Amino acid sequence: MTTESTVETASVAGRTRYTPPSRYTTVAIILHWLIAAAIIFQIILGWRMGDGPKGPTTYAIFQLHKSIGITILLPSLGRLAWRLTHRPPPHPVGQPRWETIASQVVHVAFYVIMIGLPVTGWIIVSTSRLPIPTVLFGAIPWPHLPFLPELAAGPKHLWNQVGELGHGLLVKTTYLLLALHLGAVAKHQILDRDAVFGHMAAGAKPGWKEPRAWLAAAGLIAVVAAGYLYMPSVKAKTPAASAEVAAARAGTPSAEPATPAEAATIAPTPLTPPAEVAASAESDKALKDPVAWTVAKSSTLGFSAAWEDNTIQGQFKRWTADILFSPDALDRSKLTVSIDMASAATGDDQRDASLPSEDFFAAATHPKAVFTASKFRKTGEGRFVADGVLDLRGVKKPVSLPFLLKIDGDTATARGVTTLDRTVFGVGQGEWASTSEIGAKVKVSFAIAAKRK
C-alpha cells in the first residue's frame, strides 16, 4: 500500500533526520478503498454470471463486469506508480519477521491480481469466438488488445485458454488474499492493538470499539449487497421492433425496416388478423397475369425469440424482395427474398455484433439468407400461403408462409407471420445450441407495401 514520506529536517551532526509517516497518503487511501470496493463488487457479479442459465440479464451483467474490470485496471496502474514513489508507513515495532514477510508478499500479490485480473479478462474478450465489442458502461468504446483478434484460429484459441486459465487462478487467489488481509487487519486491530488499521483509516484507534472499523465493515456488507441487488435494465423491445408490431396491427408497414432472425423450419403459425385488416384480394381490374411489384422502403422484416423470460425482437436493415404475383395467376406467381445476415439489429450493439459470427448466422461464409417460393395457395378471402424454400447458413428447408393481401389499384399491402426452428439451420453453435437459454422457435414477420411496376 502507498504512502507519502515525511521528512523532518533537524540539525543533528549535520545530517537530515528522517521521520517515517504515520499513515498512507490521502491519494493512496482513496485509491485503496475505491479499488477494494470495486473488486468486491466484481466478485459478486462474477458469481452471478456463473449462476443459472444465460440470458439478457446475465449478458448485461457481463458487460458491466467488463466495464468495471477496465475501471479497476487504470487506477491500479496509477496506484502502483504512486506506491513506487511514496514510502509506506513502517511495520509495527516488534512485529515478528515472518509477519512482515507475509505482509509484503500479500501486498505484492494484491498488485498482481489488481492488474492481472483485468488484463486476463481483456485477453479473453479479445480472443473470443464472438466478436463482441467492449463499450465501457454502454458509452465509451474500448479496443481489444492489439494483434490478438487477428490471430489464426489455433493461436487465438490458445491465447483464449491462457486468458481463461489465468483469470480463473487469479480469482481463486483473490479469495485467499482477501481472507488473509481481512484476518490480519482484525488481528492487528483487536488482538495486537497496534496502529496498522490507522494506516488506511486516518485517526483510527486500536480496539474493537473503533467506529471507523465498524464503518469499514458496514461498507463491505453494503458493497456485497449492492452486487447481489443490482439489476441491469434489459430492453425487451427495440423501438424499430415496436414500430413493426404496431404496423402489423394497423395493417400497414412501419417507417423503418424490421428483422427476421435465426430461422429454421417448423409448422407455420396460423394468422388470425383483426377484422379491420382482413384483406380483400380484389383489384380495380382483373390481374389475369402475374404482376411485378416494387417494394417500398418503409416495408419491414422482423423477428422475435425467447431468451430466458425475455423476448428479444429485432430487424434486418438490409433486404430485398423480387415479387411477381397475381391472386388470379397463383400458378405463375414467384417470390424471392434475399436478406443480408450482417444487418441484423436488436437494439443492443454488443449483442448485434455477435449475430453475424460463426456461432449464429455465419455471415462471413453465408452472407445471404434466401427464401424462394413458386407455389401459392389461397386459403380464404384475402388470405394466401406461399410454399417455398429457405436457404440459411447453407441449409435448405421447406417453409410455408401465410400472409394477408390487399390490392387497391396499383398499390398492394401484405403482412404475414410464421414460426421457424433455428436449430434446424444450426443457428446457435456451442453453448448457444441448447434451447434452455435461447428458445428454438423464432417468430418471423413482415409488413410490405408495394407498387405495381
Number of C-alpha atoms within 10 A of each C-alpha: 24 26 26 21 19 14 12 11 11 11 9 8 7 7 9 12 13 12 11 16 17 20 25 25 23 15 13 22 19 15 18 18 15 12 18 17 17 16 20 19 22 21 17 17 22 16 11 15 19 11 10 9 12 17 19 22 19 20 16 19 20 17 20 19 23 20 19 18 22 20 16 23 19 13 17 21 14 12 22 18 12 18 18 12 12 18 19 21 20 13 14 13 7 6 10 10 9 9 12 12 11 12 16 13 12 16 14 14 16 20 16 15 22 25 19 19 25 22 19 22 20 22 25 25 23 26 25 17 17 18 20 19 19 23 17 18 14 14 8 10 11 12 11 18 14 9 10 19 17 11 12 9 12 9 13 21 17 12 20 23 16 15 23 17 14 18 22 15 13 20 17 10 16 21 13 12 18 15 11 15 16 10 12 15 15 18 15 17 23 14 12 15 15 17 20 24 22 18 21 22 19 15 14 17 19 19 19 14 11 14 12 17 21 12 11 13 11 12 14 16 13 14 19 18 13 14 20 14 9 11 12 13 10 15 16 18 17 18 15 23 28 16 19 31 21 14 19 23 16 14 24 20 28 26 14 18 25 35 29 25 31 29 28 26 22 19 12 16 16 13 15 12 17 10 7 9 16 16 21 15 20 17 16 10 9 11 14 11 15 18 19 18 20 18 19 12 17 16 25 33 30 27 28 23 23 20 20 17 12 16 16 22 30 30 28 23 20 18 21 16 17 15 20 20 22 22 25 16 15 20 14 16 21 21 19 18 16 18 24 18 28 22 18 26 26 27 19 14 14 19 17 19 17 20 26 22 20 21 19 23 28 22 20 13 12 18 19 21 22 20 21 20 21 17 16 23 14 15 12 12 14 19 22 20 19 21 19 19 19 25 20 27 24 16 14 17 16 16 23 22 23 22 25 26 22 22 22 14 13 13 15 19 20 22 26 24 22 22 25 23 19 26 21 18 22 22 23 23 14 9 10 17 18 13 16 14 18 24 18 25 20 26 24 26 25 26 27 24 23 20 17 16 10
